[in-house]
Amino acid sequence: MPPKRGVIERMFARKSIAQVQRETETSELKRTLGKWNLLLLGVGCIIGAGIFVRTGSAAALHAGPAVLLSFVVAGIVCAFAGLCYAELSSTLPVSGSAYTYGYTTLGEFVAWTMGVLLLLEYGIAASVVAVGWGGYVVSLLADFGLHIPAQLTGPAGYTLMRDGVPVLVDGQTVTTIFNLPAFLICIALALLLVRGVSESAKVNNIIVAVKVSVLVAFIVVGGLIVLANLPELVSKNWTPFIPENQGDGKYGVDGIMRAASIVFFAYIGFEAVSTAGQEAKDPKRDMPFGIIGSLVVCTVIYMLVAAIMTLLVPYTSLNVPDPVAVVVDAFGPQWSWLAKIIKIGAIIGLTSVVLVLMYGQTRIFYTMARDGLLPRVFANVHPRFKTPYINTLLVGLITAFCAGFLDINLLGDATSVGTLAAFAIVCLSVIYLRRTAPELPRGFKVPLYPITPILGILSCGYLITTVPASVLLLFVIYLAIGMVVYFFYGMHNSNLQRGEPQDDKPDMGEFVAPVGEQP
């Protein structure tokens, strides 16, 4: 047993670089992902997690047409964090993402905090996308004359809205009690992950191609309609481009910044690339390419789609889980066939994203359980399916409950806060590692160091302050609960604190890991 140490010393105990390298060497995950697979992984997750779901509410509630500027702000902030992720992922090419980065640089307490934040970034993000998935399914079914009871299409206790006004059924406003489609997709995909049914890289490439093709079709057709009616549409829907500030983050410059914290949610996909560190063929070269490349590609796509959305329909009508569906329905009856195709493409794409996000969360729990910070049961692997089934079922229940009962704006804000906080810690980790291990080989280095990581920390912190106080209070309470769990369980059961080797693995057989062969 290691000698007794004080609480502070134990909180900041770190894994050594050698330990991380041993874990990488003893990984049972196959190195099958090249740089283009990694780029498509990022593109696939970014596109589905953002433009199809959260852009509408950012425009409707906060920025108006100036949501385009919000994307610029969020993209710049994301670039700071992305460059830091690229350096860390090329230096420490391991699974576990920011959790492992924190463990190696800033210590166990920070690693635990990162694990808590990543539950928001992956698990709750999956709930947000599932709610969007449900919105597109409801819209598509309605096109074919099939209607899910309105009460089963939204969070508990909310008035159902459409086009900015309450939905009426038999002359009465509808109060939703449960989002059945969103709940069911989370449960179904959790069961799929338990069985170890993984998409191949080729299947993922097809799914990404479908999503990109859908958006290209949206941009081309919507763009032609916009160009044919540009002066009228600008006068009608883009005047004023920046609506007058109404206070409390609603429109004006404050609204643009508030919307930036919302659409930041749309960029979390690039970080998913770093969870595949043990499955990249050449991580030092390929992971920076995947992270930065996917960020650039998707920022361009986002700007084009957001411009068309806010030109073709009044921004006030976009506060829905399925804003793209609302816009394609406005193309006109002659484009109804395309509207159906776009909705189907969105549903396929969002299904893949929910799967990827849930997968990422299960692997973070798995890594934490292997480290002893969570009960060992979460690292147990099914004897037949060779997947961490208990862990996966728990993630499925958490995401399904949140998607079924909670409001998408609350979930999205929680995800953004958790993501921004995690990104700030990653930027801080780069600074720490540069100071403590300057000789460490780095396949990629952050340009303009230390200005870039410092700007990353400051910009992430600023966007967090734009989120409503009620969400920040819930976030603080959530972190406090996480800290209690660490001090009463994690600190006392950590392999690092107990002097146990970090590369000991549970009896898990051959690990069937979806992300090794998929988005």
C-alpha positions in Angstrom: 0.0 0.0 0.0 1.3 3.5 -0.8 2.0 5.8 2.2 -0.8 7.9 3.6 -1.1 11.3 1.9 -3.1 14.4 2.7 -6.4 15.2 1.0 -4.9 17.9 -1.2 -2.1 15.7 -2.3 -4.5 12.9 -3.2 -6.8 15.2 -5.1 -4.0 16.3 -7.4 -2.4 12.9 -7.8 -1.6 12.4 -11.5 -1.2 9.5 -13.9 2.3 9.5 -15.4 2.9 9.8 -19.1 4.3 6.3 -18.9 1.0 5.0 -17.4 -1.0 6.6 -20.2 1.3 5.0 -22.7 1.0 1.6 -21.1 -2.8 1.9 -21.3 -2.6 2.7 -24.9 -0.2 -0.2 -25.6 -2.5 -2.7 -23.8 -5.7 -1.4 -25.4 -7.8 -4.1 -27.1 -9.3 -1.6 -29.4 -8.3 -1.9 -33.1 -6.5 0.9 -34.9 -8.8 1.2 -38.0 -9.4 4.9 -38.4 -7.5 7.0 -40.9 -7.6 10.8 -41.1 -10.6 10.9 -43.4 -12.5 8.5 -41.1 -11.7 10.9 -38.2 -12.8 13.9 -40.2 -16.1 12.2 -41.1 -16.5 11.2 -37.5 -16.3 14.9 -36.6 -18.5 16.1 -39.5 -21.1 13.4 -38.8 -21.4 14.3 -35.1 -21.3 18.1 -35.6 -23.9 18.3 -38.3 -26.4 16.1 -36.5 -25.9 17.6 -33.1 -26.4 21.2 -34.2 -27.9 22.5 -37.3 -30.9 20.2 -37.3 -31.9 20.9 -33.7 -30.6 24.0 -31.8 -30.2 26.7 -34.4 -33.9 27.5 -34.5 -34.3 28.4 -30.9 -31.1 30.4 -30.9 -32.5 32.6 -33.7 -36.1 32.7 -32.4 -35.4 33.5 -28.8 -32.1 35.5 -28.8 -30.3 36.6 -32.0 -32.9 36.7 -34.9 -31.2 36.8 -38.3 -27.9 37.8 -36.6 -27.6 34.1 -35.5 -25.1 34.0 -38.3 -22.9 36.2 -36.2 -23.4 33.9 -33.3 -22.0 31.1 -35.4 -18.9 33.2 -36.1 -18.4 33.9 -32.3 -19.0 30.3 -31.4 -16.7 29.1 -34.2 -13.9 31.4 -33.0 -14.2 30.2 -29.4 -14.4 26.6 -30.7 -11.3 27.1 -32.7 -9.3 28.1 -29.6 -10.5 24.9 -27.8 -10.1 22.8 -31.0 -6.4 23.7 -31.4 -5.8 22.8 -27.7 -7.6 19.5 -28.2 -5.5 18.9 -31.3 -2.3 19.3 -29.3 -3.4 17.1 -26.4 -4.8 14.4 -28.7 -1.5 14.3 -30.7 0.5 14.2 -27.4 -1.7 11.8 -25.4 -3.5 9.7 -28.0 -5.7 7.8 -25.6 -9.4 7.0 -25.2 -11.2 8.8 -22.4 -10.8 12.2 -24.1 -10.6 15.2 -21.8 -11.0 13.0 -18.8 -7.7 11.3 -19.4 -6.0 14.6 -20.4 -7.1 16.0 -17.0 -5.8 13.0 -15.1 -2.4 13.2 -16.7 -1.9 17.0 -16.4 -3.9 18.6 -13.6 -4.7 15.5 -11.4 -7.4 13.2 -10.2 -9.8 15.8 -8.9 -9.8 17.7 -12.2 -10.2 14.4 -14.0 -13.2 13.5 -12.0 -14.7 17.0 -12.6 -14.1 16.4 -16.3 -15.9 13.1 -16.1 -18.9 14.9 -14.5 -18.8 17.6 -17.2 -18.6 15.0 -20.0 -21.9 13.5 -18.8 -23.4 16.8 -19.9 -21.4 16.9 -23.1 -22.3 13.4 -24.2 -25.2 11.9 -22.2 -27.4 15.0 -22.0 -26.4 16.1 -25.5 -27.7 12.7 -26.7 -31.0 13.7 -25.0 -31.1 17.0 -26.9 -30.5 15.3 -30.2 -33.1 12.7 -29.4 -35.7 15.4 -28.8 -34.8 16.8 -32.2 -35.1 13.3 -33.7 -38.6 13.1 -32.2 -39.6 16.4 -33.7 -38.6 15.3 -37.2 -40.3 12.0 -36.8 -43.6 13.7 -35.7 -43.3 16.1 -38.7 -42.6 13.3 -41.2 -45.4 11.1 -39.9 -47.8 14.1 -40.2 -46.9 14.4 -43.9 -48.3 10.9 -44.3 -51.4 11.6 -42.3 -50.2 9.8 -39.1 -50.4 11.8 -35.9 -48.9 10.9 -32.5 -51.0 12.3 -29.7 -49.8 15.9 -29.2 -49.5 15.3 -25.4 -46.9 12.7 -26.1 -44.6 14.9 -28.1 -43.1 17.3 -25.6 -41.6 17.7 -22.1 -43.7 17.4 -19.0 -45.9 20.5 -18.2 -45.1 22.6 -21.2 -47.6 24.3 -23.6 -47.1 22.8 -27.1 -46.0 25.6 -29.5 -45.8 25.7 -33.3 -44.9 28.7 -35.5 -44.6 30.7 -32.3 -48.2 30.2 -31.1 -49.8 27.6 -28.9 -51.1 24.4 -30.6 -54.9 24.0 -30.2 -56.7 20.6 -30.2 -60.5 20.8 -30.1 -60.1 24.5 -29.2 -57.9 23.8 -26.2 -54.2 24.5 -25.8 -52.1 21.3 -25.4 -50.0 20.7 -22.3 -47.4 18.0 -23.0 -46.8 15.3 -20.5 -44.1 13.1 -22.1 -41.9 13.0 -25.3 -42.6 9.4 -26.3 -40.5 9.3 -29.6 -37.5 10.8 -27.9 -37.7 8.4 -25.0 -38.1 5.4 -27.3 -35.1 6.2 -29.5 -32.8 6.4 -26.5 -33.9 3.1 -25.2 -33.7 1.4 -28.6 -30.2 2.6 -29.2 -29.0 1.6 -25.7 -30.2 -1.9 -26.4 -28.4 -1.8 -29.8 -25.2 -0.8 -28.1 -25.5 -3.5 -25.5 -25.7 -6.1 -28.3 -22.6 -4.6 -29.8 -24.2 -3.8 -33.1 -21.7 -1.4 -34.5 -21.7 0.6 -37.7 -18.7 0.0 -40.0 -16.6 2.9 -41.2 -18.2 2.5 -44.6 -21.7 2.6 -43.1 -20.8 5.8 -41.2 -19.4 7.3 -44.4 -22.7 6.6 -46.1 -24.7 8.2 -43.2 -22.5 11.3 -43.3 -22.9 11.5 -47.0 -26.7 11.3 -46.6 -26.6 14.1 -44.0 -24.4 16.3 -46.1 -26.4 15.6 -49.2 -29.6 16.6 -47.4 -28.0 19.9 -46.3 -26.6 20.5 -49.8 -30.1 19.9 -51.3 -31.5 22.3 -48.6 -28.8 24.9 -49.5 -29.3 24.6 -53.3 -33.1 24.6 -53.4 -33.4 27.1 -50.5 -30.7 29.2 -52.1 -32.5 29.3 -55.4 -35.7 30.3 -53.8 -33.9 33.0 -51.8 -32.1 34.4 -54.8 -35.4 34.6 -56.8 -37.0 36.6 -54.0 -34.0 38.2 -52.3 -35.0 41.9 -52.0 -38.5 40.9 -50.7 -37.1 38.3 -48.2 -34.4 40.6 -46.9 -37.0 43.3 -46.4 -39.5 40.9 -44.7 -37.3 38.6 -42.6 -33.9 40.3 -42.3 -34.9 43.8 -41.5 -33.6 44.6 -39.0 -30.8 42.1 -39.2 -30.1 42.6 -35.5 -33.4 43.0 -33.7 -33.7 45.6 -31.0 -32.4 44.6 -27.6 -35.3 43.6 -25.3 -33.1 42.8 -22.3 -32.3 39.5 -20.6 -30.3 38.2 -23.6 -33.1 38.7 -26.0 -31.9 40.2 -29.3 -29.3 43.0 -29.7 -25.6 42.3 -29.2 -26.4 40.6 -25.9 -28.7 38.2 -27.8 -26.0 37.4 -30.3 -23.7 36.4 -27.5 -26.4 34.4 -25.7 -27.2 32.6 -29.0 -23.5 31.9 -29.4 -23.6 29.9 -26.1 -26.6 28.0 -27.6 -25.1 27.2 -31.0 -21.8 26.3 -29.4 -23.7 23.0 -28.7 -23.5 22.5 -32.4 -19.7 22.2 -32.3 -19.2 19.4 -29.8 -18.8 16.9 -32.5 -15.1 17.8 -33.2 -14.2 16.8 -29.6 -15.7 13.3 -30.2 -12.7 12.7 -32.5 -10.4 12.7 -29.5 -12.3 9.8 -27.9 -11.0 7.6 -30.7 -7.3 8.1 -29.8 -6.7 4.4 -29.4 -8.4 3.6 -32.7 -6.6 6.0 -35.0 -4.0 4.6 -37.3 -1.6 7.5 -36.8 -3.1 9.6 -34.0 -0.3 12.3 -33.9 -0.9 13.2 -37.5 -4.5 12.2 -38.1 -6.3 13.5 -35.1 -5.4 17.2 -35.5 -6.5 16.8 -39.1 -9.9 15.3 -38.1 -10.5 17.9 -35.4 -9.6 21.1 -37.2 -10.9 19.9 -40.6 -14.3 18.9 -39.4 -14.6 22.2 -37.5 -13.9 24.2 -40.7 -16.2 22.2 -42.9 -19.1 22.4 -40.6 -18.8 26.1 -39.8 -19.2 26.9 -43.5 -22.2 24.6 -43.8 -23.8 26.1 -40.7 -23.5 29.6 -42.0 -25.1 28.8 -45.3 -28.0 26.8 -43.7 -28.7 29.5 -41.0 -28.8 32.2 -43.6 -31.4 30.4 -45.7 -33.4 29.4 -42.7 -33.8 33.0 -41.4 -34.4 34.4 -44.9 -37.2 32.0 -45.8 -39.3 32.0 -42.6 -39.7 34.6 -39.8 -37.1 33.8 -37.1 -39.9 33.9 -34.5 -41.3 30.6 -35.9 -38.1 28.6 -35.4 -38.4 27.8 -31.7 -39.1 24.2 -32.4 -37.1 20.9 -32.1 -37.2 20.5 -35.9 -36.4 23.9 -37.5 -35.1 22.6 -40.8 -38.5 20.8 -41.2 -40.3 24.0 -40.7 -38.2 25.7 -43.4 -38.5 23.0 -46.0 -42.3 23.0 -45.5 -42.1 26.7 -46.5 -40.5 25.8 -49.8 -44.0 25.3 -51.3 -46.2 22.4 -52.2 -44.2 21.7 -55.4 -41.3 20.8 -53.1 -43.2 18.5 -50.8 -41.3 15.4 -52.1 -38.0 17.1 -51.2 -39.3 18.0 -47.8 -40.0 14.3 -47.1 -36.5 13.3 -48.3 -34.8 16.0 -46.2 -36.8 14.9 -43.1 -35.9 11.3 -43.7 -32.2 12.3 -44.1 -32.4 14.3 -40.9 -33.9 11.3 -39.0 -31.2 9.0 -40.3 -28.5 11.4 -39.4 -29.8 12.2 -35.9 -30.1 8.5 -35.2 -26.4 8.1 -35.9 -25.6 11.1 -33.7 -27.5 9.8 -30.7 -25.7 6.5 -31.1 -22.3 8.2 -31.2 -22.9 10.4 -28.2 -24.3 7.5 -26.1 -21.3 5.4 -27.2 -18.9 8.2 -26.1 -20.6 8.4 -22.7 -20.4 4.7 -22.1 -16.7 4.6 -22.9 -16.0 7.5 -20.5 -17.8 5.7 -17.7 -15.9 2.6 -18.7 -12.5 4.4 -18.5 -13.5 5.9 -15.1 -14.6 2.5 -13.7 -11.3 1.0 -14.8 -9.5 3.7 -12.9 -11.6 2.9 -9.8 -13.4 6.3 -9.7 -16.7 4.6 -10.5 -17.8 1.2 -9.3 -16.1 -1.7 -11.1 -19.4 -2.9 -12.3 -19.5 -0.2 -15.0 -16.4 -1.8 -16.5 -18.0 -5.2 -16.6 -18.4 -6.6 -20.1 -21.2 -8.9 -21.2 -19.9 -12.5 -21.6 -21.6 -12.9 -25.0 -21.8 -9.5 -26.5 -18.5 -8.2 -25.2 -19.8 -4.7 -24.4 -20.0 -2.8 -21.1 -23.7 -3.6 -20.8 -24.6 -2.3 -17.3 -22.9 0.9 -18.0 -24.7 1.2 -21.4 -28.1 0.5 -19.8 -27.5 3.2 -17.2 -26.6 5.7 -19.9 -29.7 4.7 -21.9 -32.0 5.3 -18.9 -30.4 8.7 -18.1 -30.7 9.9 -21.7 -34.2 8.5 -22.1 -35.5 10.1 -19.0 -34.0 13.5 -19.8 -35.3 13.4 -23.4 -38.7 12.2 -22.4 -39.5 14.7 -19.6 -37.2 17.8 -19.8 -37.3 20.8 -22.1 -34.9 20.9 -25.0 -33.7 24.5 -24.2 -32.9 23.5 -20.6 -31.1 20.4 -21.8 -29.2 22.3 -24.5 -28.1 25.0 -22.1 -26.9 22.4 -19.6 -24.9 20.7 -22.4 -23.4 24.0 -23.5 -22.3 25.0 -20.0 -20.7 21.6 -19.3 -19.0 21.6 -22.7 -17.6 25.1 -22.3 -16.3 24.3 -18.8 -14.7 21.2 -20.1 -13.1 23.1 -23.0 -11.7 25.7 -20.6 -10.0 23.0 -18.6 -8.5 21.4 -21.8 -7.0 24.8 -22.7 -5.6 25.0 -19.1 -4.2 21.5 -19.5 -2.2 22.6 -22.6 -0.6 25.4 -20.6 0.2 23.1 -17.7 1.7 20.4 -19.9 3.9 22.8 -21.8 5.3 24.1 -18.5 5.8 20.7 -16.8 6.8 18.5 -19.8 8.2 20.8 -22.5 10.3 17.9 -23.9 7.3 15.7 -24.6 7.0 14.8 -28.3 4.0 16.7 -29.8 2.6 15.8 -33.2 0.8 19.1 -33.3 1.5 22.4 -31.4 -1.0 25.1 -30.6 0.0 28.2 -32.7 0.6 31.5 -30.9 1.1 29.8 -27.5 0.2 30.9 -24.8 -2.2 33.4 -26.3 -4.4 30.8 -27.9 -5.2 28.7 -24.8 -5.6 31.8 -22.7 -8.1 33.2 -25.1 -9.8 29.8 -25.1 -10.2 29.9 -21.3 -11.4 33.5 -21.3 -13.9 33.1 -24.2 -15.4 29.9 -22.8 -15.8 31.5 -19.4 -17.5 34.5 -21.0 -20.0 32.4 -22.9 -20.9 30.5 -19.7 -21.9 33.9 -18.1 -24.5 34.5 -20.8 -26.5 31.4 -19.7 -29.6 32.1 -17.5 -28.9 32.2 -13.8 -31.3 29.3 -13.2 -29.4 27.0 -15.4 -26.1 28.0 -13.8 -27.6 27.3 -10.3 -28.6 23.8 -11.4 -25.1 23.4 -12.9 -23.5 24.3 -9.6 -25.8 21.9 -7.7 -24.9 19.2 -10.2 -21.2 19.8 -9.7 -21.6 19.8 -5.9 -23.3 16.4 -6.0 -20.5 15.1 -8.2 -17.9 16.4 -5.7 -19.7 14.6 -2.9 -19.5 11.3 -4.8 -15.8 11.8 -5.5 -14.9 12.5 -1.8 -17.0 9.7 -0.4 -16.3 7.1 -3.1 -13.9 8.0 -5.9 -11.0 9.2 -3.7 -11.1 6.0 -1.6 -11.4 3.5 -4.5 -9.1 5.1 -7.0 -6.5 2.7 -8.4 -4.0 5.5 -8.4 -4.6 6.2 -4.7 -4.5 2.5 -3.8 -1.2 1.9 -5.7 -2.8 -0.5 -8.2 -1.5 -0.6 -11.7 -3.5 1.5 -14.2 -3.2 -1.0 -17.0 -4.9 -3.9 -15.2 -8.0 -4.7 -17.2 -11.2 -6.6 -16.2 -11.9 -9.9 -17.8 -13.6 -8.5 -20.9 -12.6 -10.6 -23.8 -12.5 -8.9 -27.2 -14.1 -5.4 -26.9 -16.5 -4.7 -29.7 -16.2 -1.0 -29.9 -18.6 0.8 -32.2 -16.5 3.9 -32.6 -13.6 1.9 -33.9 -15.6 1.0 -37.0 -18.1 3.8 -37.1 -18.7 7.6 -36.7 
